[in-house]
Amino acid sequence: MIEVSLELSDDDLAAFARDGFLIRDRIISPADAERLRAEMERSFEGDYDSGLMPDEVNWKPGHDPQVTRQICNAWKSNRALASVILNQATGRAVARLNDWPGTRLAQDNLLWKPPMVAGVAGGTLGMHQDSAYAAWANPRLMCTVWIALDDVTAEGGTMEFARGSHLWGQSPPIGQFHNPADYQADFRRAAHAAGVTAPEMAPVAVPMGGGSIHHGWLWHGSGPNRTPNPRRSVVSHCLSSDARFTTEVGYVYSRYKRIGSEAMDDSFFPVLWTAGGGRSSFIDEYTSGAWKWHAV
């Protein structure tokens, strides 16, 4: 089991409310970060130790090496990754920051931004607000935990936060999410609309095992990787434990919705932690290897 450290102080709560994010030099140990890098590599090679595929795999061996690789809901396919993504410490911290009764997972991501090769930098990610993509959930607010599996720098295409931008209001999804030519275009329009002429940017520059937590309406994204090193990370997008589906569920999340019910099923949206001590009953058995999706 991989240990996650996300203890919060009253000063942390105040900083999150003011800035919309927290940055930590250590969330997991460097040794555990190395282990997860190996598990991420296995996952992109199609080796799933649980016997179940992730929900989405956006890169496979033989594809363009300079495209940012992504897997969605890797928790279903790899137990070591699941032990971090579904960790109680994550759920407790996120719930406390957002004044939620508990936390459930909306979706996870494995992100692997390639290094610069022959003068070609690893791709960008357009600056956006996570909650803009959560019209299917009520309450709509997301909160995201991002863990770096490599030492990350501003030059290495790390995440950038616009301090306090979660207070600017709600914008629609951006025009181009992956590899836009100008990754800050939509963000600049939002800043102008909010009357902010000089947004303060905060890059998440942390050693491997460090990371961040950010508010669902915070503007963030990442520039090109201009270093010779990849930028790999594990991301947990969270909702309140009492979140339910809306009528705007759409064609993607409808696949997880029960007919005639707005309740979210723990099989797809596991509850990580609640104030009453509850969490989805299968998590610990699954991550320990005592429970399997099917006979494998």
Secondary structure, 3 states (H helix, E strand, C coil): CCCCCCCCCHHHHHHHHHHCEEEECCCCCHHHHHHHHHHHHHHHCCCCCCCCCCCEECCCCCCCCCCCEEEECHHHCCHHHHHHHCCHHHHHHHHHHHCCCEEEEEEEEEEEECCCECCECECCEEEECHHHHCCCEECCCCEEEEEECCCCCCCECCEEEECCHHHCCCCCCCCCCECCCCCCHHHHHHHHHCCCCCCCEEECCCCCCCEEEEECCCCEEECCECCCCCEEEEEEEEEECCCEECCCCHHHHHHHCCCCCCECCCCCCCEEEECCCCCCCCHHHHHHCCCCCCCC
